[in-house]
Amino acid sequence: MSTDSILIIGSGGQLGTELCETLRGMYGDAKVVATDVRPLTGSIAESGPTEVLDILDKQRFTEILDQYKPTQIYHLAALLSATAERQPKLGWTLNMDGLFHVLDAAKERNISKIYWPSSIAVFGPNTPRDQTPQHCVMDPNTIYGITKLAGERYCEYYFEKHGVDVRSIRYPGLIGYKSAPGGGTTDYAVDIYHQALQQGKYECFLSEDTELPMLYMPDALRATINLMEAPAENIKIRSSYNVAGMSFTPDQIAASIRNEIPGFEISYAPDYRQQIANSWPKSIDDGTARMDWGWKPEYDLQAMTGDMLLHLREMNSIKS
Ligand code: AKB
């Protein structure tokens, strides 16, 4: 394999699945090596190279680096907020040690760019919750948020001290129809569409007025690629960029679904994830990303709902 290949760590997840497809479309199937802790199957395995990789296994990671000599790495493997709250030690180890392995590899080898996702979980109860600025109080009180904030500091440190070209976005909740999320607090906003089509109703684990920032997957992919393609001198933030698409409550997403499926019903049974959501911003100020590399979202809530339902109906052969 030539030296300009891309390695994705965590290709089996919600973002990894779609990012792999996008990057293979852009650079060629053979150039994008998809890895995951579990063997990858389906179109991702049929269309290009795949490997099993637990990023905590440094020896296996070294073998893969030696074999493929990637010049870019997208390191996506992590435990998300809800799962990490249930397994805090594993959350810390996977999210931190995995990042160290990748940053050290970039420092030691000829790897020109690293992408690492951060999250709105870096903010906490004392952060301004409306239009949360790029720079403000950050006091996350979830394990996931703590690892993301520590990871951001590490990324900036490796850029400053070792010249590692690492780029990052603080994703809000990601919503897409191609792949399922797993272990996040914002996952309800994906599940609700599936349940709306299958059952006509949904029981939400957050309260009706819990407002959170969200981003539709096509916008998330565009943001990620635009950031990675931007000239290095434009990237002024080496911790992680605020990026936003829309903000809504469960009540508002339900109303947008009702515009398409009039009989849709929602009920509420908040659980431990409510506390996580309560510590996060309601909306995000992404002015710095807009200024530095031209970020602009395309989808609002109703446009996303229309597109999600259209594609899910097509995929499941459901008539409207
Ligand atoms: C989660 O809910 O844990 C993630 C996130 C906001 O980072 N979707």
Boltz pocket constraint, residues with backbone or C-beta under 6 A from the ligand:
constraints:
  - pocket:
      binder: B
      contacts: [[A, 80], [A, 81], [A, 82], [A, 118], [A, 119], [A, 120], [A, 121], [A, 144], [A, 171], [A, 172], [A, 173], [A, 174], [A, 183], [A, 184], [A, 185], [A, 186], [A, 187]]
      max_distance: 6.0
